[in-house]
Amino acid sequence: MTGKPKLLLVDDERDILEFLVRVFRDCDSETALNAQSALEALQKQHFDVLVTDIKMPGGSGLNLIETAKTNWPDISIVVITGHYQEMPAEIDRKVHEWIVKPFSVQSIREAVMGSLKNR
């Protein structure tokens, strides 16, 4: 990959999005507060990694994952969630890594950078 990685960061909590933007200041990052806004961003431009929450108002992160992998199969997906439970195998196979909130700078960076290497 050449240039800065392009990340789409999706969470309904502004504080978490601001934190993620700071953590990935060396990347080209866009943010979305919900699944619908994320889908609109995905339709407009290419992203290397989708970092998304699962439980958000206005659309499920699970639906976002399904749609993203169907329409953009080369995108890597990292899920950040405070509500991890066993996921259906068809979703679990589409996700590079699951990160449980609260998470550390190191754990989220390792997950995203690892997903970039495995693309």
PyMOL commands that set and color helices and strands:
alter all, ss='L'
color gray80, all
select helices_A, chain A and resi 14-23+35-44+61-71+89-92+105-117
alter helices_A, ss='H'
color red, helices_A
select strands_A, chain A and resi 6-10+28-32+49-52+76-81+97-100
alter strands_A, ss='S'
color yellow, strands_A
deselect
rebuild
show_as cartoon
